[in-house]
Amino acid sequence: MQAHVMEKGLGGTFSPSHLISDRRIAAALGLGFTSGIPFLLVYGTQSAWLSEAGVPIGTLGLLSELTLAYKFKFVWAPFLDRYDDPVFSRWLGRRRGWILVSQIAVMLALAGIAFGDPGHWLAWTVAFSLALGFAGATQDVVIDGWRITVASPERQALLSSWAEIGWRVGTFAAGAGALYLADAFDWRAAYLCMAAAMTPGLIAAFVAPEPESDLTASHEHPGFVETVWAPIRELVTRLGPMAVPILLLVAGFRMPGYVSSAMAMPVFKSLHYSNADIATVTKLFGFWVALGGTFLAAYVVPRIGMMASLFVGTVFGSASHLSLAYLAAHGGHGGEAFWTFAAAVSIDNFAYAFASIFLITFMSRLASTEHAASQYALLTSLCALPGSLLAGASGFAIERLGFEWFFVATSLIGVPVAVLAWYVWRTPEGRPIPAA
């Protein structure tokens, strides 16, 4: 799903009748919703609370690393494919059992953060945020595994599309909803409400049909090294000589976006926009703007090709950060400043969604059927990890450069990535190798 990054590609026909005739669709919608809740609450939305609590800007940058679990989920993803959870799997099956465990863990971690006070005891908030990141990343892996195994290949596009709708609504709740609640009440109430908002996912875990693969799941477990290494070995072998440039392209594609997004909330707060204004622009406007970018990308890919789309997405996605540089230089109070804020953030949101769909489609084509969940987790981790590590120093970069030149610099990061995208595009072997 996001960070986070969204799972699988678009496709399929949307029809309300599907929700009634196929309970997998309703389950995917509910599970997608709960998948969208944790990620922003680990750091994105939470950074507004941390800023209000007076956490120094350098420390804020370091705290963006709280989302590292989402980048390393490929390490334990293969074990979730092969092992049952100790409590629920005997009744619900392997996939749904792990889904329920991860959802309960997310709710407990959200409640733990709610009762913290980052202004006076930051360690408490950090500990429960790390727990939330691990639980949320695990939830993403097991929901993706359920979706891949519960439907035939021809139904995957439809199921993924409904899950994406749920995910977008979930991120809207964790973004705009949490910010509005924090303004109306306080941050404790906001986080407790987000914990309660996980309830539809708990219901969906019971409504979801059990995948047939769970009924015949093997209880023979290879060693630790083989479990982790098998999906990596298959992917690298299949990609052959182009493995290194293709994987470097995946790793660098969203790097500018990860570095930039770590300082988005701090720049908004430095310009004294209220939580309500931020929620309205980034989530209320942003929800529809991002949908527009998603649908435009889905229209573009079949018309100009996968590799050309990746090149366009790299250039557009990186260049959009110049809108945030403009905002940093010219934002502030007043009606005109609000619309400057809205325009800058809308450009950035549109470009992010537009470029992300290209990457999602590309990674989906790279993942094999046999190792779908593990390889997709590996690719999304590879996509997120370099940018996340670089984002850890973003606060210190702000101290030296200021917000304006920082966002100019994040745009320039995209230049070598665009060159790499061009190289892979123009090399015949760079076309995605059909997954086994």
C-alpha positions in Angstrom: 0.0 0.0 0.0 1.9 3.3 0.5 4.7 4.9 2.1 4.0 4.2 2.2 3.8 2.7 -1.4 0.4 1.3 -2.7 0.1 -2.4 -3.6 -0.4 -3.7 -7.1 -1.7 -2.0 -10.1 -5.0 -0.4 -11.2 -7.5 -2.2 -13.2 -10.9 -3.9 -13.2 -14.4 -2.6 -13.4 -15.9 -0.8 -10.5 -19.5 -1.8 -9.7 -21.5 -1.5 -6.4 -23.0 -5.0 -7.2 -19.5 -6.5 -6.7 -19.7 -5.6 -3.0 -22.8 -7.8 -2.7 -22.0 -10.6 -5.1 -18.3 -11.2 -4.0 -17.4 -10.8 -0.4 -13.8 -10.7 -1.3 -14.4 -7.2 -2.6 -16.0 -5.9 0.6 -13.2 -7.6 2.6 -10.5 -5.9 0.4 -12.2 -2.5 0.8 -12.2 -2.9 4.6 -8.7 -4.3 4.8 -7.4 -1.6 2.5 -8.9 1.0 4.8 -7.1 -0.3 7.9 -3.9 -0.7 5.9 -4.0 3.1 5.2 -4.3 4.1 8.8 -1.0 3.3 10.6 1.7 4.7 8.2 0.9 8.4 8.6 0.4 8.1 12.3 3.9 6.8 12.8 5.5 10.0 11.6 3.7 12.0 8.9 0.7 13.2 10.8 2.5 12.8 14.1 5.2 15.3 13.1 2.5 18.0 13.5 2.2 16.9 17.2 6.0 16.7 17.6 6.4 20.2 16.1 3.7 21.6 18.5 5.5 19.9 21.4 8.7 21.8 20.6 10.8 18.9 19.3 13.9 20.4 17.6 14.0 20.4 13.8 17.1 18.2 13.7 15.5 15.6 16.0 12.3 15.8 13.8 14.4 14.7 10.8 15.9 11.8 12.7 12.4 10.7 13.9 11.4 10.2 10.2 13.3 6.9 10.6 10.5 5.7 12.8 9.0 4.3 9.6 12.0 2.0 9.0 10.0 -1.1 9.6 8.1 -0.4 6.4 11.5 -0.5 4.6 12.7 -3.7 6.1 9.4 -5.7 6.0 10.9 -8.0 3.3 13.0 -9.6 6.1 10.1 -11.2 7.9 7.6 -11.3 5.0 8.7 -14.8 3.9 8.1 -16.1 7.4 4.5 -14.8 7.3 4.0 -16.8 4.1 5.3 -20.0 5.7 4.3 -20.0 9.4 1.0 -19.8 11.3 0.4 -17.3 14.1 0.2 -19.0 17.5 -3.4 -18.0 18.3 -5.9 -17.4 15.5 -4.6 -19.4 12.5 -6.2 -22.6 13.7 -9.6 -21.0 13.2 -9.1 -18.4 10.5 -6.3 -19.8 8.5 -2.7 -18.6 8.1 -3.4 -15.3 6.2 -6.4 -14.1 8.2 -4.9 -15.2 11.5 -1.8 -12.9 10.9 -4.1 -10.1 9.7 -6.0 -10.2 13.0 -2.8 -10.3 15.1 -1.3 -7.3 13.2 -4.5 -5.3 13.5 -4.7 -5.8 17.3 -1.1 -4.8 17.5 -1.8 -1.6 15.6 -4.6 -0.7 17.9 -2.5 -1.3 21.0 0.4 0.8 19.6 -2.0 3.7 18.7 -3.4 3.6 22.2 0.2 3.7 23.6 1.1 6.7 21.6 -2.1 8.4 22.7 -1.1 8.3 26.3 2.4 9.7 25.7 3.7 13.3 25.9 6.4 13.9 23.3 7.2 17.3 24.8 8.3 15.8 28.2 8.9 12.1 27.5 9.9 11.6 23.9 11.2 8.1 24.5 7.7 6.8 25.3 6.4 8.2 21.9 9.4 6.8 20.0 9.0 3.3 21.5 5.3 3.0 20.7 5.8 4.6 17.3 8.4 1.9 16.5 5.9 -0.7 17.6 3.2 0.9 15.4 5.6 0.9 12.4 6.4 -2.8 12.8 2.7 -3.7 13.3 1.6 -1.6 10.4 4.3 -3.0 8.0 3.3 -6.6 9.1 -0.4 -5.8 8.4 0.6 -4.6 4.9 2.5 -7.8 4.1 -0.3 -10.2 5.3 -3.1 -8.2 3.6 -1.1 -8.2 0.3 -0.5 -12.0 0.8 -4.2 -12.6 1.3 -5.2 -10.5 -1.7 -2.8 -12.4 -4.0 -3.8 -15.9 -2.9 -7.6 -15.4 -2.5 -8.4 -14.5 -6.1 -7.5 -15.9 -9.6 -5.0 -13.8 -11.7 -7.8 -12.4 -13.8 -9.5 -11.0 -10.6 -6.4 -9.5 -9.1 -6.8 -6.1 -10.9 -10.3 -5.7 -9.6 -9.5 -6.7 -6.1 -6.5 -4.4 -6.0 -8.5 -1.5 -7.2 -11.1 -1.8 -4.4 -8.3 -2.3 -1.9 -6.7 0.9 -3.2 -9.9 2.8 -2.7 -10.1 1.6 0.9 -6.4 2.5 1.4 -7.0 6.1 0.2 -9.9 6.5 2.5 -7.8 5.2 5.4 -5.0 7.6 4.7 -7.6 10.4 4.5 -8.8 9.4 8.0 -5.3 9.2 9.4 -4.4 12.5 7.8 -7.3 14.9 7.7 -9.3 13.1 10.3 -6.6 13.0 12.9 -5.7 16.6 12.3 -9.3 17.8 12.6 -9.7 15.8 15.8 -6.5 17.2 17.3 -7.7 20.7 16.6 -11.2 20.0 18.0 -10.1 18.0 21.1 -6.4 17.0 21.5 -3.9 14.6 20.2 -4.8 11.9 22.7 -8.4 11.9 21.5 -7.2 11.8 17.9 -5.0 8.7 18.3 -7.6 6.9 20.4 -10.2 7.5 17.6 -7.7 6.2 15.1 -7.4 3.0 17.2 -11.2 2.7 17.2 -11.2 3.3 13.4 -9.4 0.0 12.9 -12.7 -1.8 13.7 -13.9 -2.2 10.1 -10.7 -4.1 9.4 -11.3 -6.5 12.3 -14.7 -7.2 10.8 -13.3 -7.6 7.3 -10.8 -10.2 8.6 -13.7 -12.4 9.6 -15.8 -11.6 6.5 -12.8 -12.3 4.2 -12.9 -15.8 2.7 -10.1 -18.1 3.6 -7.7 -18.6 0.6 -7.6 -22.2 -0.7 -3.8 -22.1 -0.3 -4.3 -21.8 3.5 -6.3 -25.1 3.5 -3.3 -26.9 2.1 -0.5 -24.8 3.6 2.7 -26.6 4.1 3.9 -26.9 7.7 7.5 -27.8 6.6 9.7 -24.9 7.1 13.1 -24.4 5.5 15.9 -22.7 7.4 16.1 -19.0 8.1 18.6 -18.2 5.3 16.8 -20.2 2.6 13.4 -18.7 3.5 14.8 -15.1 3.1 17.1 -15.8 0.2 14.9 -17.9 -2.2 12.7 -14.9 -3.4 15.8 -12.7 -3.9 17.7 -15.4 -5.8 14.8 -16.0 -8.1 14.3 -12.3 -8.9 18.0 -11.6 -9.5 18.4 -14.7 -11.7 15.4 -13.8 -13.8 16.5 -10.2 -14.4 20.0 -11.4 -15.4 22.5 -8.7 -16.5 19.9 -5.9 -16.0 19.3 -6.8 -12.4 21.6 -4.1 -11.0 20.4 -1.1 -13.1 16.7 -2.1 -12.7 17.0 -2.5 -8.9 18.9 0.7 -8.7 16.1 2.4 -10.6 13.6 1.0 -8.1 15.7 2.2 -5.2 16.2 5.7 -6.5 12.8 6.4 -8.1 11.1 7.7 -5.0 14.2 8.9 -3.2 13.5 12.6 -3.8 9.9 12.2 -2.6 10.9 10.5 0.6 13.5 13.2 1.5 11.1 16.0 0.6 8.0 14.6 2.5 10.0 14.3 5.7 10.1 18.1 5.9 6.7 18.8 4.4 4.8 19.1 7.7 7.6 21.1 9.4 7.6 23.7 6.7 3.8 24.0 6.9 4.0 24.5 10.7 6.9 27.0 10.3 4.6 29.1 8.1 2.0 29.0 10.9 -0.8 27.1 9.0 -3.2 25.6 11.5 -3.9 21.8 11.7 -7.3 22.5 10.1 -5.7 24.3 7.1 -3.1 21.6 6.7 -5.8 18.9 6.8 -8.0 20.8 4.3 -5.2 21.3 1.8 -3.1 18.1 2.1 -6.0 15.6 2.8 -9.3 17.1 1.7 -8.0 18.7 -1.5 -5.2 16.2 -1.7 -7.4 13.2 -1.7 -9.1 14.2 -5.0 -5.9 15.6 -6.5 -4.2 12.3 -5.9 -7.0 10.4 -7.4 -6.7 12.5 -10.5 -3.0 11.7 -10.7 -3.7 8.0 -10.2 -6.3 7.8 -13.0 -4.2 9.9 -15.4 -1.2 7.6 -14.8 -3.4 4.6 -15.5 -4.5 6.2 -18.8 -0.9 7.1 -19.8 0.9 3.8 -19.2 -0.8 1.7 -22.0 -0.4 4.6 -24.4 3.3 5.5 -24.1 4.7 2.3 -22.6 6.1 1.2 -19.2 9.6 2.5 -19.5 8.7 5.8 -21.0 6.2 6.3 -18.2 8.9 5.7 -15.6 11.1 8.3 -17.2 8.3 10.9 -17.3 7.3 10.0 -13.7 10.9 10.5 -12.5 11.2 14.0 -14.1 7.7 15.2 -13.1 7.9 13.8 -9.6 11.2 15.5 -8.8 10.4 18.8 -10.5 7.2 19.1 -8.4 9.3 19.8 -5.3 10.0 23.2 -6.7 6.5 24.1 -5.8 7.3 23.5 -2.1 10.5 25.7 -2.5 8.2 28.4 -3.8 5.8 27.9 -0.9 8.7 28.2 1.6 9.7 31.5 0.1 6.3 33.0 -0.4 3.9 31.3 2.0 2.4 32.8 5.1 -0.8 34.3 6.4 -3.8 35.7 4.5 -6.2 34.5 1.8 -3.7 34.7 -1.0 -1.1 32.8 1.0 -3.6 30.1 1.7 -4.2 29.6 -2.1 -0.4 29.6 -2.6 -0.3 26.8 0.0 -3.1 24.9 -1.7 -1.6 25.2 -5.2 1.9 24.2 -4.1 0.7 21.2 -2.2 -1.7 20.1 -4.9 1.1 20.1 -7.5 3.3 18.0 -5.2 0.4 15.6 -4.4 -0.6 15.2 -8.0 2.9 14.5 -9.1 3.5 12.0 -6.2 0.4 9.9 -7.1 1.1 10.2 -10.8 4.7 8.9 -10.5 3.8 6.3 -7.9 1.4 4.4 -10.2 4.2 4.0 -12.7 6.5 2.5 -10.1 3.7 0.3 -8.7 2.9 -1.1 -12.1 6.6 -1.7 -12.9 7.3 -3.5 -9.6 4.1 -5.6 -10.0 5.4 -6.8 -13.4 8.7 -7.7 -11.8 7.3 -9.9 -9.0 6.8 -13.6 -9.8 3.7 -15.5 -8.9 5.5 -18.0 -6.7 7.1 -15.3 -4.5 4.6 -12.5 -5.1 4.2 -11.3 -1.5 7.8 -11.7 -0.6 9.2 -10.1 -3.8 6.8 -7.2 -3.8 7.7 -6.5 -0.1 11.3 -6.7 -1.2 10.8 -4.2 -4.0 8.8 -1.8 -2.0 11.4 -2.0 0.8 14.2 -1.3 -1.7 12.2 1.6 -3.1 11.7 3.2 0.4 15.0 2.4 2.2 17.5 4.7 0.5 15.2 7.8 0.6 14.2 7.1 4.2 17.8 6.9 5.3 18.7 10.1 3.5 15.6 11.7 5.0 17.1 11.2 8.5 19.5 14.0 7.8 16.9 16.3 6.4 16.5 18.4 9.5 20.2 19.1 9.7 20.1 20.1 6.0 17.3 22.5 6.8 19.5 24.1 9.5 22.2 24.8 6.9 20.2 25.5 3.7 16.8 26.7 4.9 13.5 25.2 3.6 13.6 27.0 0.2 17.0 25.6 -0.9 16.3 22.3 0.7 13.4 21.6 -1.6 15.4 22.8 -4.6 18.1 20.2 -3.6 15.5 17.4 -3.4 14.5 18.2 -7.0 18.1 17.9 -8.2 18.4 14.4 -6.6 16.0 13.3 -9.3 18.5 14.2 -12.1 20.7 11.1 -11.9 17.6 8.9 -11.3 16.1 10.3 -14.6 19.4 9.5 -16.4 19.2 5.9 -15.1 15.5 5.6 -16.2 16.5 6.8 -19.6 19.3 4.2 -19.8 17.0 1.3 -18.7 14.4 2.5 -21.2 16.8 2.7 -24.1 18.4 -0.7 -23.4 16.4 -3.6 -24.9 17.1 -5.9 -22.0 15.7 -3.2 -19.6 12.1 -4.1 -20.4 10.4 -5.9 -17.5 11.0 -9.7 -17.7 7.7 -11.5 -17.5 7.3 -13.0 -14.0 7.2 -16.7 -13.7 
